[in-house]
Amino acid sequence: MQKKRLLSRSRAPLQLSNTTPMTLPDERYRSIMQAKRLLEELMDPKLTPRLAAGIRDRARGALRHYPSEWDMQRAAQAAPDIFQERMEDLHRFVLQGEQQDPSDIVELMRGYKES
């Protein structure tokens, strides 16, 4: 019981495993921009009329220093392995293959029949 209380008070992010993240750079970029749009919608009383004022204030506070489209484009230029606005299909395919567990690839190859 004591351990459960200590864990519930912890502010450290939960880490499920030491594996490579499965999020691609363009997915991460898109997710940040979608979160920004969500926060903007939460601030608009016409779009969210029954939302509590406290939540609106928190959305406004979160957006105060949120990265703009320009900031995200700069981040994509500076760190393309972390953020990319768009990825070519071939590049996306290769990155997805690199992120797969090698045992999964072996299983896929077992099911492949040469013609």
N, C-alpha and C positions, 0 to 999 in steps of 0.2 A: 504494500500500500504506500509506504514511504517513497519507494522508487517511482511509482506511478505519479505521485504528486510532483516530484522533482522533474520528471520528464515533461509533465504537462505545463510546467512553468518555464521550461527552456525556450529560448527565442532562436536557437540555432536552427538553420534550415534542415529539413529531413533529407538525408541522402540515402537512396535506396540501394545503390551499388556503386562499384568503382568502374563501371563500364562506360564506354564512350556515349555521350548523349546522342539521342536519335533525332534531334532537331537540326534541320539543315539551315544554313545561313539565310536563305530567302524566307523560310518559314518563321524564323526568329524576327526578321525585319517586319514582315507582315503582321505578326502578332503584336508587336509594339505599336504599330500604326493603328491596328484595330482596337487596342486598349485605349488609345488616345481618343478615338471616335466614340467609344463607349462612355468615357468620362465626360466628353463634350455633350453627349446626349443626356447624361444624368444631370447636367447643369441646366438643361433647357426645360422649363416648366411646361411648354407646349407638347414636348415629346414624352415627358414623364410627369404627368400632372399630380399623381398621388404620392410622390416621393417626399420623404421627410426632409426638412430643411437642413438637418445635421448631415445627412448623406450628401446633399447638394454642396454644402460647405466643404466637406472632405474631398469631393471630386474637384472642386475649384482649387483647393490647396494642393492636391496631387498634380494638377495641370500647371501650377505656377512655374515649376522648373522642369516640366516634362519636355523631352527632346522634340523639336519641330521636324518637319519634313527635311529641311535643309540640314539640320544636325544629323539626322539619320543617313542622309546621302553622304555627308562627310565621314561618318563612322564607317559606312560601307566602303568608301575609298581607302580609308586608313587601315581597316581590318576586314578584308573581304572573306577571310575564313570564319568570321563571326557574324557579319551582317552583309547581305547582298540584296539589292532591290529586286533583281530578277536573275535567274540562273538559266543557262541553256539546258535543253533536255539531256544532252549527252553528259554534261558536267554533273547534273543532278543524278543521273543514273549511276555514274561512277562513284560519287560520294555515298549514295545509298548502299552500294555494294561494299564499300570500305567499312561502313558502319555495321554490317551484318556479322553475326557470330560465325566463325569459320565452320562450325559443325552444321549450321543451317545450310551453308553453301554445299557441303558434302552431301547432305540429304537431297538437295535440289538436283545435284549432278547424278545421283543414283536413279532418279526418276527420268532422266534424259535418255532418250534412245536415239542412237545415230541412225540416219536414214541411208 
